[in-house]
């Protein structure tokens, strides 16, 4: 578990070193708790894993529907053994299992962090809020509550909530079926005027 940005950066540094020593280079886009920690403006944030939303090809095209590159998986496995991390601590299961996609322009709005052979692009605050909003209205209650709590910690502005709701509605198969959850979440998060 990563309870501070320091522990996360250290583990990412180890993965980047392992990749560089193997002569490999990988670029990934991260979301979720790891992105929250990398934003460094969300006190109390923690994560048990690193959720990869996309691997970037050499021409910066996001690849979201494939397993992680073997070199990255090998480096992450090495680091897991050394640090006592659980299997799958560095994964893209959120994409493979739930089909999560990024808001348009998310990669260009993200912040790059370089660790030897690993480049991590953490999605921007507005994109993270949109992804958390979507997860909070479109999934089971236990997951929903975790994402809602993350949103409360981020304290989104009215503009950020509007962006999040508009984008989430484009991702939901039937937005009207989630109207009550969307309204409840907006009421819960709307900043006081």
N, C-alpha and C positions, 0 to 999 in steps of 0.2 A: 504494500500500500504506500502511496505517495501522499504524504500529509503536508508537504511544503514544496515550493518551487525548487528549492535547493536539491532535495532528494530526486526529483524528477530530472532536473538538468544533469545531475551526476550520472544517472542511469542512461540518459540519452547520450551523454558524452562517452560512456563505455561502449554503447552500440556503435557510435560513429568511429571510435578508435578501432574496434574489431573490423568494421567494414573497410576502413582505410588500410589496415594491415593486410587485408585480403585483396587489396587493389580494387575494391568495389566502391560504388557511389550510388546512393539511393535518395530520392526526394519524395517526401510524403506530406499529405495534408491531414492534420489532426483536428478532431472535434472533441466534444464532451469534456470530462473533468480535466484531461491534460491541457486542453485549450484554455479552460478556466484558470488553471494554475499558471500557464504561460502568459495570460493576460496580466497577471500580477495585480489585479485590482478587485479581487474577490476573496476577502477574508473568510476563513473557514472552509475554503474549497479543498477537496481531496479527491483522489481517484485510486482505484485499484488496478487500472489498466490504461493503456494508450489506445484510443480508438482512431484508426486510420480510415479516413473517408475516401482517400484516393492516393494512388501512387502516380507520380508524374513521369511520363516517358521522356526521353532525351529532348523531344521538341515541345515539352511542357503540356502535352495532352494528358488530361486526367484519365487514369485507368481505374475503374471502380468495380468491375465485375470479374476479377481474377484473384487468385491467391496472392499473398505477399511474395515478393521476389525471394527465391531461395537464399540468396546471400543475406538478406535482412532477417529472414527466419532463423538462419544459422547464428548470426550475430546476437539476436535477441535471446536465443536458447543458451548461448554461452554466458551472456550477462545474467540470465535468470539463475543459472547454476551458481555463479559467483556471489550474487546478491541475495539468493534465497527467494527469488520471485516465483510466483506461480506460473504454470504453463499458460501460454496464451496471453501473457501480460501485454504483449505488443501485437495487436490483431486488427483485422478489418471485418470482424463478424457483424458489426452494426450495419455494414453495407451488404454483406452477403446474406445475412439473415433477414434484415428489415428493408433492404433496398433504399436506404437513406441516400438522398442526393443533396448536393450543395446548392444554395441560392446562386443565381446567375451573378458572376463577378466576384464570388467569394474568394477564389484563389488570388486574384489580383489585390483584394483588400486585406489579405492575411499578412502576418508578420513572419519573416524568415528567421530561423535560428540555425546556425551551422555548427555541426559537431563532427569534425573530421570527414568521414565518408557519408555522413547522414545530414541531410537538410530537412528540417521540419518546418512546415508552414502552418502556423496556428491560425485558425479562422479568426476574423475580426469580431469584435464585440457584437455588432449588429447581426452578423451572420450566426454567431453562437446563440444569441437570443432567439433568432428565428428557428433554429434547429431545436432548441430546448422547448420553445412554444409548441412546435409541431409534435414533439415527443410527448409533451404534457397532455395534449388533447387527443392524441391518436393511439394511445397504448393502454395497457392494463394499469389498474390503480396503483400497485406498488411502484411501478416505474414512473407513472404519472406524478406521484407525489415527490419523488426524488427530483425530477426535472422542475417541478413547480417551486420547490425549495431553492434550487439553483437559481431560478429566475428571480425569486425574492431577494436572494443575496446580491444579484446583479443590479437590482432596482432600476429596471428599464424606464426610459423616458416614454412619453406619449408617442413620439415619433418612432422610437424603436419598437414599441408594441404594435403600432399601425403597420410597420414594415413586416413584422413577424406574423401578424394575423393574415395580412394580404398574401404573403408567400405560403403560409401553412394551408390556406384555402386552395391554393393551386396544387398542392400535393395530396390532399384528402380526396378519396374516390367519391365521397358524397358529403360535401361540407355541411349540408343541412342536417345530416345525422349527428354532427358534432356541434351544432349551434349552441346548445346549452353549456357544453364544456368550454367552448370558446368564450361565451359570455361570462361564465363563472371565473375563468382564468383572468380575463380582462379586468373584472371587478376586483379580483384579489390583488392584481399587480398595478392597476392604474395609480400613478402618482397623485398625491393630493395637490390640488391647484393652489 
